[in-house]
Amino acid sequence: MSITIALSKGRIFEETVPLLAAAGIVVTEDVDKSRKLIFDTTNPEVRVVLVRASDVPVYVQYGGADLGVSGLDSLIEHGGQGLYQPLDLQIAKCRVSVAVRKGFDYQHAVKQGARLKVATKYSTIARDFFAEKGVHVDMIKLYGSMELAPLTGMADAIVDLVSTGNTLKANDLVEVEPIMDISSRLVVNQASLKLKQRTLRPILDAFAQAVAAKNA
Protein backbone atom coordinates (compact mmCIF):
# COMPACT_ATOMS: atom_id res chain seq x y z
CA MET A 1 0.00 0.00 0.00
CA SER A 2 1.34 3.44 -0.92
CA ILE A 3 1.96 6.10 1.72
CA THR A 4 1.52 9.86 1.30
CA ILE A 5 3.43 12.24 3.56
CA ALA A 6 2.26 15.87 3.89
CA LEU A 7 4.94 18.49 4.49
CA SER A 8 5.14 22.26 4.25
CA LYS A 9 7.91 24.15 2.45
CA GLY A 10 10.57 25.98 4.38
CA ARG A 11 12.10 25.16 7.72
CA ILE A 12 9.88 22.16 8.51
CA PHE A 13 10.65 20.54 5.16
CA GLU A 14 14.38 21.18 5.47
CA GLU A 15 14.59 19.78 8.99
CA THR A 16 12.43 16.76 8.11
CA VAL A 17 14.72 15.72 5.23
CA PRO A 18 17.32 14.01 7.52
CA LEU A 19 14.52 12.13 9.32
CA LEU A 20 13.12 10.92 6.01
CA ALA A 21 16.60 9.85 4.95
CA ALA A 22 16.88 7.80 8.15
CA ALA A 23 13.77 5.96 6.97
CA GLY A 24 15.31 5.41 3.53
CA ILE A 25 13.12 8.07 1.92
CA VAL A 26 14.67 10.75 -0.30
CA VAL A 27 12.63 13.12 -2.47
CA THR A 28 13.87 12.63 -6.04
CA GLU A 29 13.58 16.30 -7.11
CA ASP A 30 14.62 19.69 -5.78
CA VAL A 31 11.32 21.03 -4.43
CA ASP A 32 12.60 24.62 -4.48
CA LYS A 33 13.09 24.46 -8.26
CA SER A 34 9.78 22.80 -9.04
CA ARG A 35 6.20 24.02 -9.22
CA LYS A 36 4.91 20.52 -8.57
CA LEU A 37 3.06 19.72 -5.37
CA ILE A 38 3.42 15.92 -5.44
CA PHE A 39 6.89 14.33 -5.43
CA ASP A 40 8.13 10.78 -5.83
CA THR A 41 10.76 9.42 -3.47
CA THR A 42 13.41 6.73 -3.61
CA ASN A 43 10.91 4.46 -1.85
CA PRO A 44 8.37 3.43 -4.54
CA GLU A 45 5.70 3.07 -1.85
CA VAL A 46 6.08 6.63 -0.55
CA ARG A 47 5.29 10.05 -2.05
CA VAL A 48 5.46 13.53 -0.55
CA VAL A 49 2.85 16.28 -1.01
CA LEU A 50 3.57 19.94 -0.25
CA VAL A 51 0.80 21.96 1.39
CA ARG A 52 0.50 25.07 3.54
CA ALA A 53 1.69 24.51 7.10
CA SER A 54 -1.78 25.16 8.52
CA ASP A 55 -3.27 22.59 6.11
CA VAL A 56 -1.05 19.64 7.08
CA PRO A 57 -3.34 18.49 9.94
CA VAL A 58 -6.37 18.82 7.66
CA TYR A 59 -4.85 16.67 4.89
CA VAL A 60 -3.90 14.01 7.42
CA GLN A 61 -7.26 14.09 9.22
CA TYR A 62 -9.28 13.64 6.03
CA GLY A 63 -7.00 11.06 4.42
CA GLY A 64 -5.38 13.30 1.80
CA ALA A 65 -2.16 12.14 3.46
CA ASP A 66 -1.37 9.20 5.71
CA LEU A 67 1.06 11.11 7.87
CA GLY A 68 2.61 14.55 8.05
CA VAL A 69 4.83 16.88 10.02
CA SER A 70 3.05 19.80 11.67
CA GLY A 71 4.03 22.54 14.08
CA LEU A 72 2.33 22.43 17.48
CA ASP A 73 0.86 25.86 16.69
CA SER A 74 -0.99 24.51 13.64
CA LEU A 75 -2.17 21.47 15.59
CA ILE A 76 -3.63 23.59 18.38
CA GLU A 77 -5.45 25.83 15.90
CA HIS A 78 -6.71 22.76 14.01
CA GLY A 79 -7.84 21.05 17.20
CA GLY A 80 -6.08 17.74 16.51
CA GLN A 81 -9.27 15.85 15.69
CA GLY A 82 -8.81 12.44 14.09
CA LEU A 83 -5.03 12.54 14.43
CA TYR A 84 -2.61 10.21 16.17
CA GLN A 85 0.39 12.21 17.42
CA PRO A 86 3.07 9.66 18.32
CA LEU A 87 6.20 11.78 18.31
CA ASP A 88 7.59 15.23 19.04
CA LEU A 89 10.29 15.51 16.36
CA GLN A 90 12.08 18.35 18.19
CA ILE A 91 12.56 20.28 14.93
CA ALA A 92 11.60 23.76 13.65
CA LYS A 93 11.73 25.07 17.21
CA CYS A 94 10.42 28.56 17.97
CA ARG A 95 7.87 30.12 20.31
CA VAL A 96 4.52 31.88 20.20
CA SER A 97 4.81 35.28 21.85
CA VAL A 98 3.04 38.56 22.41
CA ALA A 99 4.73 41.59 20.81
CA VAL A 100 3.89 45.30 20.86
CA ARG A 101 5.35 48.47 19.39
CA LYS A 102 8.18 50.08 21.33
CA GLY A 103 6.93 52.40 24.05
CA PHE A 104 3.54 50.70 24.44
CA ASP A 105 2.74 50.10 28.13
CA TYR A 106 1.83 46.43 27.88
CA GLN A 107 1.71 45.78 31.64
CA HIS A 108 -0.86 48.52 32.09
CA ALA A 109 -2.82 47.33 29.06
CA VAL A 110 -3.27 43.80 30.43
CA LYS A 111 -4.52 44.65 33.90
CA GLN A 112 -7.42 42.46 35.09
CA GLY A 113 -10.57 43.29 33.16
CA ALA A 114 -8.77 45.33 30.50
CA ARG A 115 -9.65 45.18 26.80
CA LEU A 116 -6.97 44.58 24.16
CA LYS A 117 -6.98 44.55 20.36
CA VAL A 118 -4.86 41.60 19.22
CA ALA A 119 -3.89 40.76 15.65
CA THR A 120 -2.97 37.13 14.98
CA LYS A 121 -3.61 34.03 12.93
CA TYR A 122 -3.35 31.99 16.12
CA SER A 123 -6.73 32.98 17.52
CA THR A 124 -7.24 29.86 19.67
CA ILE A 125 -3.83 30.20 21.35
CA ALA A 126 -4.25 33.96 21.84
CA ARG A 127 -7.82 33.77 23.15
CA ASP A 128 -6.98 31.05 25.69
CA PHE A 129 -3.86 32.88 26.85
CA PHE A 130 -5.56 36.22 27.48
CA ALA A 131 -8.64 34.56 28.99
CA GLU A 132 -6.39 33.05 31.68
CA LYS A 133 -5.10 36.55 32.43
CA GLY A 134 -8.65 37.91 32.69
CA VAL A 135 -8.14 40.21 29.69
CA HIS A 136 -10.93 40.78 27.17
CA VAL A 137 -9.65 40.47 23.60
CA ASP A 138 -10.93 41.90 20.34
CA MET A 139 -9.36 39.49 17.86
CA ILE A 140 -8.23 40.66 14.42
CA LYS A 141 -7.51 37.70 12.15
CA LEU A 142 -4.49 38.23 9.90
CA TYR A 143 -2.49 35.77 7.81
CA GLY A 144 0.70 37.71 7.13
CA SER A 145 2.64 40.95 7.75
CA MET A 146 1.50 40.78 11.35
CA GLU A 147 4.02 43.43 12.39
CA LEU A 148 2.08 46.13 10.54
CA ALA A 149 -0.95 45.89 12.81
CA PRO A 150 0.50 47.72 15.86
CA LEU A 151 2.45 50.13 13.65
CA THR A 152 -0.70 51.31 11.87
CA GLY A 153 -2.73 51.51 15.09
CA MET A 154 -5.02 48.67 14.01
CA ALA A 155 -4.05 46.54 17.03
CA ASP A 156 -2.43 47.00 20.42
CA ALA A 157 -0.50 43.74 20.21
CA ILE A 158 0.23 40.76 17.99
CA VAL A 159 0.52 37.08 18.82
CA ASP A 160 2.92 35.41 16.41
CA LEU A 161 5.74 32.91 16.00
CA VAL A 162 9.13 34.22 17.07
CA SER A 163 12.44 32.55 16.27
CA THR A 164 15.34 35.02 16.37
CA GLY A 165 13.27 38.15 17.02
CA ASN A 166 15.03 39.97 14.17
CA THR A 167 11.81 40.69 12.27
CA LEU A 168 10.29 42.29 15.36
CA LYS A 169 13.37 44.46 15.92
CA ALA A 170 13.45 45.54 12.28
CA ASN A 171 9.88 46.81 12.67
CA ASP A 172 10.35 48.53 16.05
CA LEU A 173 8.38 45.90 17.94
CA VAL A 174 9.36 44.21 21.19
CA GLU A 175 8.54 40.75 22.48
CA VAL A 176 6.82 41.30 25.82
CA GLU A 177 5.54 37.88 26.85
CA PRO A 178 6.23 34.33 25.62
CA ILE A 179 3.14 32.10 25.46
CA MET A 180 4.49 28.66 24.57
CA ASP A 181 7.41 26.84 23.00
CA ILE A 182 6.72 25.27 19.61
CA SER A 183 8.26 22.30 17.83
CA SER A 184 6.99 20.02 15.07
CA ARG A 185 5.08 16.80 15.61
CA LEU A 186 4.60 13.68 13.55
CA VAL A 187 0.87 13.24 12.91
CA VAL A 188 -0.77 10.10 11.52
CA ASN A 189 -4.22 9.40 10.09
CA GLN A 190 -5.90 6.97 12.48
CA ALA A 191 -7.43 4.81 9.73
CA SER A 192 -4.08 4.60 7.91
CA LEU A 193 -2.42 3.47 11.14
CA LYS A 194 -4.69 0.42 11.16
CA LEU A 195 -4.94 -0.32 7.44
CA LYS A 196 -1.36 0.44 6.35
CA GLN A 197 0.58 -0.63 9.41
CA ARG A 198 3.01 -2.85 7.47
CA THR A 199 4.27 0.14 5.45
CA LEU A 200 3.80 2.83 8.09
CA ARG A 201 5.37 1.17 11.12
CA PRO A 202 8.97 1.05 9.75
CA ILE A 203 8.73 4.76 8.87
CA LEU A 204 7.45 5.70 12.33
CA ASP A 205 10.14 3.57 14.00
CA ALA A 206 12.89 5.13 11.85
CA PHE A 207 11.70 8.64 12.76
CA ALA A 208 11.66 7.73 16.47
CA GLN A 209 15.18 6.25 16.30
CA ALA A 210 16.52 9.29 14.41
CA VAL A 211 15.06 11.69 16.97
CA ALA A 212 16.41 9.62 19.86
CA ALA A 213 19.89 9.50 18.28
CA LYS A 214 19.88 13.25 17.66
CA ASN A 215 18.92 14.01 21.26
CA ALA A 216 21.24 11.42 22.83
C-alpha positions as CSV (number, residue, x, y, z in Angstrom):
1,M,0.0,0.0,0.0
2,S,1.3,3.4,-0.9
3,I,2.0,6.1,1.7
4,T,1.5,9.9,1.3
5,I,3.4,12.2,3.6
6,A,2.3,15.9,3.9
7,L,4.9,18.5,4.5
8,S,5.1,22.3,4.3
9,K,7.9,24.1,2.5
10,G,10.6,26.0,4.4
11,R,12.1,25.2,7.7
12,I,9.9,22.2,8.5
13,F,10.6,20.5,5.2
14,E,14.4,21.2,5.5
15,E,14.6,19.8,9.0
16,T,12.4,16.8,8.1
17,V,14.7,15.7,5.2
18,P,17.3,14.0,7.5
19,L,14.5,12.1,9.3
20,L,13.1,10.9,6.0
21,A,16.6,9.9,5.0
22,A,16.9,7.8,8.2
23,A,13.8,6.0,7.0
24,G,15.3,5.4,3.5
25,I,13.1,8.1,1.9
26,V,14.7,10.8,-0.3
27,V,12.6,13.1,-2.5
28,T,13.9,12.6,-6.0
29,E,13.6,16.3,-7.1
30,D,14.6,19.7,-5.8
31,V,11.3,21.0,-4.4
32,D,12.6,24.6,-4.5
33,K,13.1,24.5,-8.3
34,S,9.8,22.8,-9.0
35,R,6.2,24.0,-9.2
36,K,4.9,20.5,-8.6
37,L,3.1,19.7,-5.4
38,I,3.4,15.9,-5.4
39,F,6.9,14.3,-5.4
40,D,8.1,10.8,-5.8
41,T,10.8,9.4,-3.5
42,T,13.4,6.7,-3.6
43,N,10.9,4.5,-1.9
44,P,8.4,3.4,-4.5
45,E,5.7,3.1,-1.9
46,V,6.1,6.6,-0.6
47,R,5.3,10.0,-2.0
48,V,5.5,13.5,-0.6
49,V,2.9,16.3,-1.0
50,L,3.6,19.9,-0.3
51,V,0.8,22.0,1.4
52,R,0.5,25.1,3.5
53,A,1.7,24.5,7.1
54,S,-1.8,25.2,8.5
55,D,-3.3,22.6,6.1
56,V,-1.0,19.6,7.1
57,P,-3.3,18.5,9.9
58,V,-6.4,18.8,7.7
59,Y,-4.8,16.7,4.9
60,V,-3.9,14.0,7.4
61,Q,-7.3,14.1,9.2
62,Y,-9.3,13.6,6.0
63,G,-7.0,11.1,4.4
64,G,-5.4,13.3,1.8
65,A,-2.2,12.1,3.5
66,D,-1.4,9.2,5.7
67,L,1.1,11.1,7.9
68,G,2.6,14.5,8.1
69,V,4.8,16.9,10.0
70,S,3.1,19.8,11.7
71,G,4.0,22.5,14.1
72,L,2.3,22.4,17.5
73,D,0.9,25.9,16.7
74,S,-1.0,24.5,13.6
75,L,-2.2,21.5,15.6
76,I,-3.6,23.6,18.4
77,E,-5.4,25.8,15.9
78,H,-6.7,22.8,14.0
79,G,-7.8,21.0,17.2
80,G,-6.1,17.7,16.5
81,Q,-9.3,15.9,15.7
82,G,-8.8,12.4,14.1
83,L,-5.0,12.5,14.4
84,Y,-2.6,10.2,16.2
85,Q,0.4,12.2,17.4
86,P,3.1,9.7,18.3
87,L,6.2,11.8,18.3
88,D,7.6,15.2,19.0
89,L,10.3,15.5,16.4
90,Q,12.1,18.4,18.2
91,I,12.6,20.3,14.9
92,A,11.6,23.8,13.7
93,K,11.7,25.1,17.2
94,C,10.4,28.6,18.0
95,R,7.9,30.1,20.3
96,V,4.5,31.9,20.2
97,S,4.8,35.3,21.9
98,V,3.0,38.6,22.4
99,A,4.7,41.6,20.8
100,V,3.9,45.3,20.9
101,R,5.4,48.5,19.4
102,K,8.2,50.1,21.3
103,G,6.9,52.4,24.1
104,F,3.5,50.7,24.4
105,D,2.7,50.1,28.1
106,Y,1.8,46.4,27.9
107,Q,1.7,45.8,31.6
108,H,-0.9,48.5,32.1
109,A,-2.8,47.3,29.1
110,V,-3.3,43.8,30.4
111,K,-4.5,44.7,33.9
112,Q,-7.4,42.5,35.1
113,G,-10.6,43.3,33.2
114,A,-8.8,45.3,30.5
115,R,-9.6,45.2,26.8
116,L,-7.0,44.6,24.2
117,K,-7.0,44.5,20.4
118,V,-4.9,41.6,19.2
119,A,-3.9,40.8,15.6
120,T,-3.0,37.1,15.0
121,K,-3.6,34.0,12.9
122,Y,-3.3,32.0,16.1
123,S,-6.7,33.0,17.5
124,T,-7.2,29.9,19.7
125,I,-3.8,30.2,21.3
126,A,-4.3,34.0,21.8
127,R,-7.8,33.8,23.1
128,D,-7.0,31.1,25.7
129,F,-3.9,32.9,26.8
130,F,-5.6,36.2,27.5
131,A,-8.6,34.6,29.0
132,E,-6.4,33.0,31.7
133,K,-5.1,36.6,32.4
134,G,-8.7,37.9,32.7
135,V,-8.1,40.2,29.7
136,H,-10.9,40.8,27.2
137,V,-9.7,40.5,23.6
138,D,-10.9,41.9,20.3
139,M,-9.4,39.5,17.9
140,I,-8.2,40.7,14.4
141,K,-7.5,37.7,12.1
142,L,-4.5,38.2,9.9
143,Y,-2.5,35.8,7.8
144,G,0.7,37.7,7.1
145,S,2.6,40.9,7.8
146,M,1.5,40.8,11.4
147,E,4.0,43.4,12.4
148,L,2.1,46.1,10.5
149,A,-1.0,45.9,12.8
150,P,0.5,47.7,15.9
151,L,2.5,50.1,13.7
152,T,-0.7,51.3,11.9
153,G,-2.7,51.5,15.1
154,M,-5.0,48.7,14.0
155,A,-4.0,46.5,17.0
156,D,-2.4,47.0,20.4
157,A,-0.5,43.7,20.2
158,I,0.2,40.8,18.0
159,V,0.5,37.1,18.8
160,D,2.9,35.4,16.4
161,L,5.7,32.9,16.0
162,V,9.1,34.2,17.1
163,S,12.4,32.6,16.3
164,T,15.3,35.0,16.4
165,G,13.3,38.1,17.0
166,N,15.0,40.0,14.2
167,T,11.8,40.7,12.3
168,L,10.3,42.3,15.4
169,K,13.4,44.5,15.9
170,A,13.4,45.5,12.3
171,N,9.9,46.8,12.7
172,D,10.3,48.5,16.1
173,L,8.4,45.9,17.9
174,V,9.4,44.2,21.2
175,E,8.5,40.8,22.5
176,V,6.8,41.3,25.8
177,E,5.5,37.9,26.8
178,P,6.2,34.3,25.6
179,I,3.1,32.1,25.5
180,M,4.5,28.7,24.6
181,D,7.4,26.8,23.0
182,I,6.7,25.3,19.6
183,S,8.3,22.3,17.8
184,S,7.0,20.0,15.1
185,R,5.1,16.8,15.6
186,L,4.6,13.7,13.6
187,V,0.9,13.2,12.9
188,V,-0.8,10.1,11.5
189,N,-4.2,9.4,10.1
190,Q,-5.9,7.0,12.5
191,A,-7.4,4.8,9.7
192,S,-4.1,4.6,7.9
193,L,-2.4,3.5,11.1
194,K,-4.7,0.4,11.2
195,L,-4.9,-0.3,7.4
196,K,-1.4,0.4,6.3
197,Q,0.6,-0.6,9.4
198,R,3.0,-2.8,7.5
199,T,4.3,0.1,5.5
200,L,3.8,2.8,8.1
201,R,5.4,1.2,11.1
202,P,9.0,1.1,9.7
203,I,8.7,4.8,8.9
204,L,7.5,5.7,12.3
205,D,10.1,3.6,14.0
206,A,12.9,5.1,11.9
207,F,11.7,8.6,12.8
208,A,11.7,7.7,16.5
209,Q,15.2,6.3,16.3
210,A,16.5,9.3,14.4
211,V,15.1,11.7,17.0
212,A,16.4,9.6,19.9
213,A,19.9,9.5,18.3
214,K,19.9,13.3,17.7
215,N,18.9,14.0,21.3
216,A,21.2,11.4,22.8
